Amino acid sequence: MLVEDPQRQCGHADTDVPTSGVVDRRIAALDAEIDGLSRLRAELALRAAGRP
């Protein structure tokens, strides 16, 4: 994934399915993890470029 790529959000599961709550929580957890890793990547890129 390139730095210039916009962050993509996962779609929502069908709410008629009984397990959709589990799927939504897992997708939210993955989105949060991706967000954290994206921020870390940006921070490391700034450090590598010599900026605090």
N, C-alpha and C positions, 0 to 999 in steps of 0.2 A: 504494500500500500504506500502510495506516495504521500508526502506531507501536504501537497496541494489538494488531495482528494477530500471532498466533504465527508463528514462522518455520516454514515448511514444508520438508520434505526431499523430494527427488525419489525416486521408486521405483527399485528395482534392475532391471536388465535380465535377461532370461532367460539363465541360465548355459549352456544347451545350444547357444547360438548362438556361432560362432567369434569374432565381433567384440564379444562382450559385455564383454570386458576394456577395449576402447577406450571403449565407451559408459560403463561404470562410472567410468573415469578422467575422462572429460569431465564427467559428472554431478558427480563429487567436486570437480572444479575449479570448476564453476559454483556449487556449494554454498559453497565456500570464498570465492569472489568475493562472493556474496550476503551471507555472514556479515560480511566485511570492510566492505562498503558499509553494512550495517545498523549496525555499530559506529560508522562515520564519521558516519552520519546522526544517531545518538544524541548523539555528541560535539558536532556542529554545533548541534543543538537546545539543548544545555546552554549552549553559548557564546552563542547568540542570546538566551537567557533571562537572560544576565548571570552565569551560574555558571561557574567555571573547570573 
